């Protein structure tokens, strides 16, 4: 069995704002639930896609729960759940998929620190049947009003099971619906949560929003959730392109790492062989998304992340725009500085960027089977890559030096 190491402890400490007693309770509950739903998976190993049941994967590919391709303005990952699809998913399948998704997100240290936001979209057919706006386009993306009560009951039961042992901290929850008769139901729902789980919920932001799809999207924008990151259009139709690309990328990455681990293990010398200094290093773990020789992995880009390389992101990505503004601030000082002073300026810029949570990131490994036109994590991938890596400090300094040099050409 893989052992629980310091990295595991840090995940639970971060989710509980470094409160050791609370983190210990959360960790104990998490491993208890993990053993219940994944009895054959070692305690200290992060979950893999193949640990899910085939039916779980099929439910997930239908898009009942999706990771949005961009974080919110506070740098938190955004997870969206669609009621009309969730009502068809067994509770156990939902829990297993949720545990796997949060396990994937926990591999990004910045998400461990910032947490996530959950959005629940509930659209009813009654309004459409009565001649509501865009009824023909949204019929397949709605749920009968009577089934909302079933969703509410199922969600409350499953949600109460997940909340105390979630691997990541939930910072906010938003319930979005298009029928005003649900106001009382959600008011009662939140009232019960306050009464039964004050220790868990008092620090959480809970909001419920009423309106058309367009109105709901704009209301979410007031909470820093980017419109383009939410996989629905103004008519309520769901876009699965990013979601399916994300699931495919997970599968390909895990297969690649498993193959690499197998090849490395097969090259380990027998006990009676002489081990030289250049002997094969221990195989990479298939649970993390990077080889020991790689830089840290990024699951979803944050608002301050700086994308390395050429492309339209230099004109559109918020992190790149902030970075260019910072370069302009230091330009005059850098131009007249000697070599030693320029090194100091670079270090000063690096420290300032780190204070804001900025990271220099670059596209990760290429995979031939992945469509080169897939839009993964907010960027059109031109070379078939997927996921992101955080550049080391040395690479980042070289990037800063190179950008300053280009400014004086």
N, C-alpha and C positions, 0 to 999 in steps of 0.2 A: 504493500500500500504506500502511496505517496504521503509524506508526512505534512502536517500543518506547520508552516514556517512563519517567520516574522512578517512576510508579505501578507499572509492571511490576517494576522493580528492587526496590521495597519489598516486594512480595508474596513474592519469592523470599528476600529477606533475613529477613523475618519467619518464613518456613517453616523457615529454618535458624538461627534464633536470632541473626541478624545476623552470621553468620560469612561474610565476603565470598567466600572461595574456595569454600566449599561451596555458597553461593547461586549463584555463577557456573556451577559444574558442573551444578547442578540446572536452572538456566535453559537452558543449552545442550541438555541432554537433553530438556527439555520441548518446546522449539521443534523439535527434530529429530523427536520423536514426533508433534507436532502437524502438521508438514508431511507426515509419512508417512500419517496417517489423515485429514487435511483438507487435501489439496494445493492447493485453490483458495482457501483462507482466508488473508488477509494475516497476516503474523506478529504484528503488534502489535494485532490485533483480537480481542476476546473472542468466544468462540463463541456462535452463536445456535441456537435450536431447529431452524430450517430448514437449518442446516448438517448436521444428522443425516440419514441416509437414512430414507425412509418406513418401512422395516422396523425400523430402530432405534427409532423412536418407538412403533411398535406393540408391540415387545417391552417397552419401558419402561412403557407404559400397563398392561401386564399385571402390573406391580408387582414384577418380580424385584429391583429396587433402589429403595429409597424413602428420602426425607429425612423424618425424624421431625419432628413439628410443634412440639416443644419441645427446647431444648438440655438438656444434663445440668447438674448442680449446679455444675460448674466453668465453665459458659458455653460448652462445646464443642458444635458441631453433631453430630448423631447420624445416621449412615447405616446402614440395615439392608438385608441381602441375603438372599434366600430361595433355598436350594439347589435345591428342586424346580422352581423357575422358571428359575434360572440355568443348569441343565444343558441347557435347550432354547435357550439364547442363544449364537450364534456368538461366538468370542473377540473378533473385530474389532468387533462390535456392542457388546459389553460395554465395550471400551476407549473407543470413541467416546462412548458414553453417560456413562461415568465422567468423561472429559475435559470434557464439556459441563456435567455437574452441578457438578464442582469449579470450573469457570469461573464458573458462576452464584454459588456460595457465596463465591468470592473477591471479589465485588463488595461484600461487607460487610466493612469493615475490621476489625471486632471478631472475625469468624471467621478472618481472616488471622492475627490475633494468638493466638487461642485454639486453632485447629485443629479437628479432628473426631475422632469415635470411630466405629469400624466394628463392626457386629454381624452375624454370619453364623448363620442359623437352619437347622439340618439335622435334619429329622425323617424317620425311616425307616418303611417300611410293614411291616417284619417284625414289629415289636412290635404294631402294630394288627391284623395278620392273625392273630396268636396270641391275640387276644381282649383286647388292651390297652384302657386307659381311653379312652372316647370315640372308638373306632375308626371308627364310622360318620360322625362329624362331621369327622374329620381326614383321611380317606382321600385327598381331593384336595389336601391340603396336605403330603403326604409324598413321599419319593423312595425307590425300592427300594435296599436296602443295597448291592447290587452297583454301582448308579449313583453311590453316594457316592464310590467310588474314582475314577470318571471325573471327578466334581466336584472331588475333591481334586487330581487331576492337572491338570485345566484351570485351576483356581483358582491353583495354585502357579505354573504357567507364566505366566498373565496377570498375577498379582500381582507376580511378580518383574520384569515389564516396567514395571508402573506405579510401584512403590515409589521408584526412584531419581529420578523426575522429576515426582512429584505436585506440583500447584500449591499445595496446602495441606499442612500438617504433620499427619500421623496421630499422635494422642496415645495411642490404645489400640485394641486389637482383641479382640473376644470371639467365640469359637466355641461355639455352643449346640447340643446334640444330645441325643437321647433313647435312645441305644443305647450301653451301657458298652463294647462291643467296639471303639468308635472311640477310646477313650482312647489306646491304643498308637499308632494312626495319627497323632493330633494331636501326641503326644509326639515322634514321629519327625519330623513336619513342622516343629515348632518347633526341634528340634535341628539340622536341616539349615539353617534360616534363620540360626541363631546361627553355624554354622560357615562359611556362604558369604557372609553380609552383615553382619558384626559392626558395621561402621561405620554402617549404616543402622538396625539393629534393637536395638542395646543400649539406646537411649533409649526404646524403645517398650514398652508394657505389653501382654503377650499372655496371655490367659486362655482356658481352655476349660472349659465347664460341662456337666454331665450332669444330666438330670432331666426331669420332665414340663413341659408349657408353663407351668403355674402356678409350679412350682419355679424354672424358668429366669427367669421375669419377676421373681420376688422376689430371685433372686441378682443380677440386673442392677441392681436397686434399691440393693443394697449398694455399688454403684460410682457412685451418684449419677445413674443413668438413670431418669427418671420413668416410672412404670408407664403413666400415661395417654398418654404420647407414643409408646409402642410399638404399631404397628398390628396387633396380634393379640389375640385374646381368650384366656380360660383353656382353651379347647378347641383352640387353635392355628389358628383360622380367621382369615384375613387381612382386614383392613379397608382398602379402597381409596379411601374417600371423600376423605380429605385428599390422598392422592397424586394422584388424578385432578384434584382442584380446583387443586392446585399446578401441574400440567402445563398445565392450561387457562389459569391465570393467567399463566404464563410466555408462552404463545403470544399471549394478548391484549395483554400489556404490550409485547412486542416489536413486534407489529403497530401498536399505538398510537404507539410511538416512531418506527417506520419511517415512518408516515404523517405524523407531525409534522415529521420531518426532511425529507421530500419537499416538504411545503408550505412550509417555511421556505426550502429551497433554491430553490424556484420563485419566491419573492418577492425574491431577491437581485437588485439592479439590474444592468443591462448595463454594460459598461465605460465607455460614453460617457455614461451617466446621471450626474447629480449626486447624490453621496452626502451626505445630511444627518446631523446628529447623532442623529436618531431612526431611522436606517436599521436594517433587520432585522439582528439579531445572528446569528453563525454558527449553523447548525442543530445541535440536540442530537445527540450521538452515539448511535446505536441500540445500542451495546454496553453502556453503563451504564444503570442502571435509574432514572435521574432526570435531569430537565431541569436546565440550569445555574441556573435560578431556584428549583429545589426544594432541600430539605434532603437530607442524606445518606440513602441507602437502607438498609433493614434486611431481610434475607431471612428469618431466624428469630429470634424474640424470645429474649433471654438472661434468666437468672434474676434479674438486678438491674434490668432495664429497667422504666421507669415509663410506663404507658399513660395518655395524656391523655384527658380527656373523661369523661362519665358512663357507668356500666355496672357489671355485676357484677365486673369486673376489679378495682375498687377494694376489694372484699372478699376476692378470691381470688388475685390475681396477687402472687407473692412480692415483686417489686420495688415494687409499690404499697404493700404492707403495711410494708415496711422504710421507705419514704418517709414514711408516716403516723407511724411511730414516731419518725423523725427530727424531724418537725414538732412533735411533742409535747415533745421534748427542748428545742427552741428557743422554745417557746410563751411561757413566762414572761418570758424575756429580751426577746423581740420585742415583747411587749405594753407594756413600760415604756420602750422605746427611742424616740429621736427619729427623724426621717426619715433622717438621714445614717447613724445607727447601724443602722437597719433595712436599708439598702442593704448595709452591711458584713456583716450577718448573712446576707443572701441570698447574697452572694458566698462567704461561709464555707461555707454549706450546699452551694452548687454545687461548690466545690472538694472537699468531703468526699464528695459523691456521685460525682464523677469518679474519685476515688481507688479506689472500689469497682467502677468500670466501668459505673456506672448511666448510662442515657440516657433522656431524655424522648422518647417516640415517639407518633406519631399515625397514623391510618389514611390510606392513600394514595388515589390517583385512583379515581373511580367508573367502572365499566364496565357498560353496560346488559346485555350478554350474560351476565354472570356471575350465577349464582343467588344471590339475596340471603341464602339460608339456608345457604350453604356455610360450613363451618368452616375458616377459613384461618389458619394460624400460631397455633393455640391459642385463637383468639377467634371467637365467633359474629359474623359480619359482618352488621350490621343495615342498612347503607346500600349494599351492593353493592361496597364497596371491596376492595382487595387489596394485599398487601405493607404495609410500614411505612416511615415516614420518621422520621429523627431530627430533633427540633426544634432550632433554632438556640439559642445561649446567651440571646439576647434573649427568645425565646418561652419558654424554660425559666424565666427570671427572673420573667416575668409570671405564669407558672403558680404559682411559689412564693409571690409576693406575693398572688395571688388566693386561694390556699389558706389563708394566714395570715389574710387578711381574713375569710374564711368562718368561721374558728374563733372569732372574737370577735363574731359576730352573735347 
